[in-house]
Amino acid sequence: MNKKQVTTEHHHFPWDHPRFRSWVAVARACQLMQQTLTRELVHLDIKPPHLDILINLYRFEGITQQELARKLLVGRSNMSMLLPQLEKRGLIERRGDERDKRVLRLSLTPAGRTLTEDAMEIQTALIEKSLTGSPIEDCMTVAQSMERIIAVLLKEDAD
């Protein structure tokens, strides 16, 4: 046995782990999707983090900044940077809650709704183009696996 074999036998390298290839593939796919989506959204003058906010406001009209931050898994400081950018462009508005004036509710303006619909078309086309060669069953299996990972990591974060 040579020295190199002895050394590697005593170490557990990430790439020796049977699930490492899967993890790297998911990370690379996510990164490439983000880069591609960023390029595709350039003409709308928004980036993926803005789109995440806009889509959530499209789906959950009137949610609070805290609820939005929780859904997006980001801190309030991140929100406090992105929201004013969208507000200044007239895409979103913040309104006081009718029952609790300390709470601000977020919603899309008509211009924000239109821009979000345009951006969702771009995102949907990209997803369709990227996954067109994958059977729906495979896509659902990947989604279930990712949801399990998310649940594990969220539980760890909460503990």
Phi, psi and omega in degrees: 000130179275170185299321181297318179298318180298316181298312184288334178291335182267353180248151175246098181278148180305319183290349174275346181285133184299336182264358183299316181302318179297314181299315180295318180298317179296314181298316180293317179299317179298314181296317179293322177297316179298316180297316180294315179299320178303314178297318183292333183270354186309316183292343176269355179060041172225160178244166181309320178298325176294317181298320178303316179295311184299317180296319179295322177289329176296317182281323187234068181307129174085014178287162180275165178299322179293317178297319179296314179301320179295316180296323184270357180059040178234161179279166180296329181296322177296317178298318184291346173273317187281320184300315179298328177298315181289324180293316180298328178278357179077025182264332178225164173220152176247131179231147176294143176291140182295325182271327184227102185295344178285340183267131176257131178259139182255140176209160177278145169276170176304320178295322178295321179296315180297313180297320180296318178297319177297316181292323179295325176298317179296313181297316180297318178297320179295316179298315180299314180297318183289324187254006185301331180276358182255127176300148180307320181300319178295318179300318180292323178296316178298316180300315179297320178296316180294323178295324176295317179298315179302314181299317179298312183291322177295321179295316178300317181297322181288328180286000000 
